[in-house]
Amino acid sequence: MNSKFLCPEALEIQSSLLYPDSGLIVCDARIKELYPDFFAANQAPTCLIAAGEDAKNLNTVQSLYQFFLRNSLGRSDMVHVFGGGTICDLAAYAVSTYKRGCRLQLYPSTLLAMVDAAIGGKTGINFHNLKNHIGSFYPAERVILHKAFLQTLAPDELRQGMAEMLKAHMLFEELPLPDFTGTEIPDEEDLLAHALYKMSVCQEDPFDKGPRMLLNFGHSFGHALESHSAYRIKHGDAVAAGMNMACDFSLQMNFIDRQQYNARKETLKLYPYPAELLDYMQSIGFEELYPYLIQDKKNGANLRLILPVGAEIKLVELNEV
Ligand SMILES: NC(=O)c1ccc[n+]([C@@H]2O[C@H](COP(=O)([O-])OP(=O)(O)OC[C@H]3O[C@@H](n4cnc5c(N)ncnc54)[C@H](O)[C@@H]3O)[C@@H](O)[C@H]2O)c1
């Protein structure tokens, strides 16, 4: 991977989006439908894909390779990708492996992709029901943030991105919190602050072996909730709930005192948890999630969790819980 693209200069806000004047376009079919005027200028060959977890598979990758081949994509040609996290992950993976890597530019269209998925170079597809099991590290040359895309995003999709912003704020308090009270979309300054934060963590730790792992705060419990609910609970909601569970767990293990616990919970309370999630969380106990937590452990024999410890949030290895 080319980690020279993991830098603040690779991020750009474009208030009026410029239509790509060369290369190929891979686009979430919904985006093309919602922004017909922008794509009316269509000169570049375009491949449309229906977004969603189901698209992240080897068959779709193969159809992208065929699209690249039909259009004689060379290693020095640019692929412009418009879409949320699923399309960015998928298309970036295809671009990273086609002819051992072509040029890549991402135009994330969901809040989650703008502040998280499009930044840091992790690409991926699912394999045998295993999420992001196949992938590469391949940062885009440029990630273009166009806030206006968020105007058409459904409120529950907007909330998924806000959950990642909440997580980033928990890790780095200087980052602004989004407005959880309404459906106000974050302003450009806040978007850029969050995107730059993710970029700086990835720049410091491109291969996810050190501080980048902290970005998984809330994710172990969150993944357990997602799996246990057979993915009825959306990822961002699950992460928000997962951060609460991590705090509960830390209190139980005496990693934090009551005052530290209350302070963290006060911030987490701001998130607009959907009623279905609250009901679900009340209906299950830690014991039911434990097998999923064990499955989620990434390396070694120990359970590794990102947890509040004192005033910090840290990676903790536990032999047994
Ligand atoms: N690579 C990474 O570092 C990283 C980090 C976090 C998440 N992810 C991945 O991101 C994916 C989730 O991304 P997502 O939440 O963006 O999901 P998504 O791409 O499925 O988009 C969600 C929905 O919003 C629609 N949509 C997209 N942009 C829109 C717009 N501007 N207006 C209206 N509708 C729009 C899509 O068509 C889709 O129906 C997961 O697969 C996850 O694994 C990757």
The ligand as an ORCA input file, in Angstrom:
! r2SCAN-3c Opt
* xyz 0 1
  N     -13.042      0.612      5.444
  C     -13.275      1.067      6.656
  O     -12.367      1.550      7.357
  C     -14.672      1.027      7.197
  C     -14.993      1.689      8.396
  C     -16.310      1.665      8.824
  C     -17.276      0.992      8.097
  N     -16.933      0.360      6.948
  C     -17.928     -0.344      6.140
  O     -18.903      0.588      5.731
  C     -20.095     -0.125      5.408
  C     -21.298      0.681      5.853
  O     -21.304      1.889      5.135
  P     -22.614      2.803      5.021
  O     -23.237      2.920      6.369
  O     -22.222      4.035      4.312
  O     -23.609      1.874      4.199
  P     -24.076      1.820      2.659
  O     -22.983      2.050      1.723
  O     -24.816      0.525      2.538
  O     -25.121      3.006      2.562
  C     -26.303      2.966      3.335
  C     -27.539      3.259      2.480
  O     -27.538      4.642      2.152
  C     -27.746      4.793      0.738
  N     -27.084      6.040      0.384
  C     -25.754      6.257      0.237
  N     -25.522      7.560      0.045
  C     -26.731      8.171      0.043
  C     -27.151      9.514     -0.098
  N     -26.274     10.527     -0.219
  N     -28.491      9.789     -0.076
  C     -29.388      8.777      0.095
  N     -29.056      7.501      0.276
  C     -27.737      7.198      0.240
  C     -27.180      3.557      0.130
  O     -27.722      3.331     -1.163
  C     -27.593      2.505      1.153
  O     -28.918      2.113      0.937
  C     -19.972     -1.489      6.064
  O     -19.847     -2.479      5.084
  C     -18.694     -1.399      6.888
  O     -18.001     -2.626      6.952
  C     -15.659      0.369      6.484
*
